[in-house]
Amino acid sequence: MKHFLLILLCASSHLTAQESITEVKKQAFGNPLDPVNQDAITLLNRIDSEEEYSLMLFDHWQPMDVEGKDGIQLHIDSANYHIGQDKFFFINQKKLYELFPEKIHDITMNQRTFVNTPYEFEEYKVKPRYFEMLEDGEYTLLRKFEIKKEVTNDHPMGIAAATEVKYRHDEKFYYLRKGARLPEVVPTNKKDFIMIFKKNRPELVIFAKENKISLRSGEELKVIFAYYNRLAEQS
């Protein structure tokens, strides 16, 4: 257990609910030793105090099971995933910790599995990123969460003062072919989508048509990836 805890970074400070969001963020990510209270964690969840938009994936902090790449396992009682930072945080003895992604094999929360895999975030720049694993097999289906910023302008002449900024959770789907190093974006065009598979393309076309598969739905993508993986196991 002591060895595994070396992968963790304590990152928070003792704050009250009255302190500003900016101060909460600066202290939470900048001070590695001090304890943190629940009010500060609640504030950390938000972009600002007026919109109260959550940066966290889950509405409530909850149990998490972690398996390290060295095979050591850890159960945590209170944890959450920060979408904007692409980090898992957890609370232990009133301190806020961050899991180092380089040391993590997989995480299970709320009956959902998250894996850590290299990702090319810019051309030729690769670093570990967290993905939710929706389907595992010869072709693994992955989901990446993002925060999208939307600027609306209701003024007919487009006056800047009339703009309104809103945030929303968004998701993008990726696939990882067995033996491949990096995940790739799942195409939303049906012809391009079928071409990512090396085998059983005619069967996939028929299956997708009969089941009216939407390539923008995570649940429906799970269905067709699971179907392909079953065919691959039989061939």
C-alpha positions in Angstrom: 0.0 0.0 0.0 2.8 2.4 0.9 4.4 1.7 -2.5 1.2 2.4 -4.3 0.6 5.6 -2.5 3.8 7.0 -4.0 1.9 7.5 -7.2 -0.5 9.9 -5.6 -0.1 13.7 -5.4 -1.7 15.5 -2.5 -3.1 18.8 -4.0 -5.3 21.0 -1.9 -5.7 23.4 0.9 -8.0 24.4 3.8 -10.6 26.8 2.5 -14.1 28.1 3.4 -17.2 28.4 1.1 -16.9 32.2 1.1 -13.5 32.2 -0.7 -13.5 32.9 -4.4 -13.4 30.2 -7.2 -10.1 31.5 -8.4 -8.5 31.2 -5.0 -10.0 27.7 -4.6 -8.5 26.5 -7.9 -5.1 28.1 -7.2 -4.8 26.6 -3.7 -6.3 23.2 -4.7 -3.8 22.6 -7.4 -0.9 24.5 -5.9 -0.5 23.5 -2.3 0.5 19.8 -1.9 0.2 19.3 1.9 -2.7 21.0 3.6 -6.1 19.4 4.3 -9.2 20.4 2.3 -12.8 20.7 3.5 -16.0 19.7 1.7 -16.9 23.3 0.9 -13.7 23.7 -1.1 -14.3 20.5 -3.0 -17.8 21.7 -3.9 -16.4 25.0 -5.2 -13.7 23.1 -7.2 -16.5 21.4 -9.1 -17.7 24.7 -10.6 -16.5 27.1 -13.3 -17.9 30.0 -11.4 -20.3 30.6 -8.5 -23.1 32.1 -10.7 -23.5 29.5 -13.4 -22.7 26.6 -11.0 -21.7 24.4 -14.0 -20.0 21.2 -12.9 -16.5 20.3 -14.2 -16.9 16.9 -12.7 -18.3 13.8 -14.5 -20.3 12.6 -11.6 -22.8 14.7 -9.6 -21.7 13.1 -6.4 -18.3 11.9 -5.2 -18.4 8.1 -4.9 -16.3 4.9 -4.4 -13.6 4.0 -6.8 -11.5 0.9 -7.4 -8.0 1.4 -8.9 -5.7 -1.1 -10.4 -2.1 0.1 -11.0 0.1 -1.0 -13.9 2.1 -2.9 -11.3 -1.0 -5.0 -10.4 -1.5 -3.4 -7.0 -5.2 -2.5 -6.2 -6.7 0.3 -4.1 -10.2 0.9 -3.0 -11.2 4.6 -2.4 -14.4 5.7 -0.7 -14.8 9.2 -2.3 -13.6 10.1 -5.8 -14.6 12.0 -9.0 -13.3 12.6 -12.5 -12.4 16.3 -13.4 -13.3 16.6 -17.1 -11.5 19.9 -17.7 -8.2 18.6 -16.1 -8.5 15.0 -17.3 -7.7 13.9 -13.7 -9.2 11.6 -11.1 -9.3 13.2 -7.6 -10.1 11.4 -4.4 -10.4 12.3 -0.7 -8.6 10.5 2.0 -8.5 11.7 5.6 -9.7 15.2 4.6 -7.0 15.6 1.9 -7.5 15.8 -1.8 -5.3 13.5 -3.9 -4.7 13.2 -7.6 -4.0 9.9 -9.4 -1.0 10.0 -11.7 -2.2 8.6 -15.0 1.2 7.1 -15.9 0.7 4.6 -13.1 -2.9 3.6 -13.7 -4.1 0.6 -15.6 -7.8 1.0 -15.1 -10.4 2.5 -12.7 -13.9 1.3 -11.9 -16.6 3.8 -10.7 -20.3 3.4 -10.7 -20.0 0.1 -12.7 -18.1 2.0 -15.4 -14.5 1.2 -16.4 -12.0 3.9 -17.3 -8.6 3.1 -18.9 -5.4 5.0 -19.3 -4.0 4.9 -22.8 -1.5 7.0 -24.8 -3.3 9.7 -26.9 -2.0 12.0 -29.7 -3.4 15.3 -28.5 -1.4 17.3 -31.1 0.6 16.1 -34.1 3.5 13.9 -32.9 2.7 14.8 -29.2 1.5 11.8 -27.2 0.6 11.6 -23.5 -1.6 9.4 -21.3 -5.3 10.3 -21.3 -8.3 8.7 -19.5 -11.1 7.1 -21.6 -14.2 5.3 -20.6 -14.1 1.8 -22.0 -17.5 1.0 -23.5 -16.6 -2.3 -25.3 -13.5 -4.5 -25.1 -12.3 -6.9 -27.7 -10.5 -7.0 -31.1 -11.8 -3.5 -31.5 -12.2 -1.5 -28.2 -14.7 1.3 -28.1 -13.7 4.3 -26.0 -15.4 7.5 -24.9 -13.7 10.8 -24.1 -15.4 13.5 -22.1 -14.9 17.2 -22.9 -16.2 20.6 -21.7 -17.7 22.6 -24.6 -18.0 26.4 -24.4 -20.9 27.9 -26.4 -21.3 31.6 -27.1 -24.7 32.7 -28.1 -25.7 36.1 -29.5 -29.4 37.0 -29.6 -28.9 40.5 -30.8 -30.0 40.9 -34.5 -27.0 43.0 -35.3 -24.5 40.8 -33.4 -23.6 43.3 -30.7 -21.0 41.8 -28.5 -22.7 43.0 -25.3 -25.6 40.7 -26.0 -23.5 37.5 -26.0 -24.0 34.8 -23.4 -21.5 32.0 -22.6 -22.8 28.6 -21.7 -20.9 25.3 -21.0 -22.0 21.7 -21.5 -20.6 18.2 -21.3 -19.7 16.7 -24.6 -18.3 13.3 -25.6 -16.3 11.9 -28.5 -15.9 8.3 -29.4 -12.6 6.5 -30.3 -11.6 3.0 -31.2 -8.5 1.1 -30.5 -7.6 -1.8 -32.8 -6.0 -4.8 -31.1 -2.2 -4.3 -31.4 -2.5 -0.6 -32.2 -0.7 1.9 -29.9 -3.0 5.0 -30.3 -6.8 5.3 -30.4 -8.5 6.9 -33.4 -11.7 8.9 -33.7 -14.8 6.8 -34.7 -16.0 8.2 -38.1 -19.6 9.5 -38.2 -19.9 8.8 -41.9 -21.2 5.3 -42.4 -19.0 4.4 -45.3 -15.9 5.6 -43.5 -17.0 3.8 -40.3 -17.3 0.4 -42.1 -13.8 0.8 -43.5 -12.2 0.9 -40.1 -12.9 -2.8 -39.7 -10.7 -5.3 -41.5 -13.2 -8.2 -41.7 -16.9 -8.9 -41.9 -17.8 -5.7 -43.5 -20.9 -7.1 -45.4 -22.3 -8.5 -42.2 -21.7 -5.1 -40.4 -23.5 -3.2 -43.2 -26.6 -5.5 -42.9 -26.5 -5.4 -39.1 -26.3 -1.5 -39.0 -29.2 -1.2 -41.4 -31.5 -3.7 -39.7 -30.8 -2.1 -36.3 -30.7 1.5 -37.5 -27.5 2.1 -35.7 -26.6 5.8 -35.0 -22.9 6.5 -35.1 -23.3 9.4 -32.7 -24.8 7.3 -29.9 -22.5 5.6 -27.4 -25.1 3.0 -26.6 -25.7 2.1 -30.2 -21.9 2.1 -31.0 -21.5 -0.4 -28.2 -24.0 -2.7 -29.9 -22.2 -2.8 -33.3 -18.7 -3.0 -31.7 -19.9 -5.9 -29.6 -21.4 -7.6 -32.7 -18.2 -7.2 -34.6 -16.1 -8.6 -31.7 -18.4 -11.7 -31.5 -17.9 -12.3 -35.3 -14.2 -11.9 -34.9 -14.1 -14.5 -32.1 -16.0 -17.0 -34.3 -13.8 -16.5 -37.3 
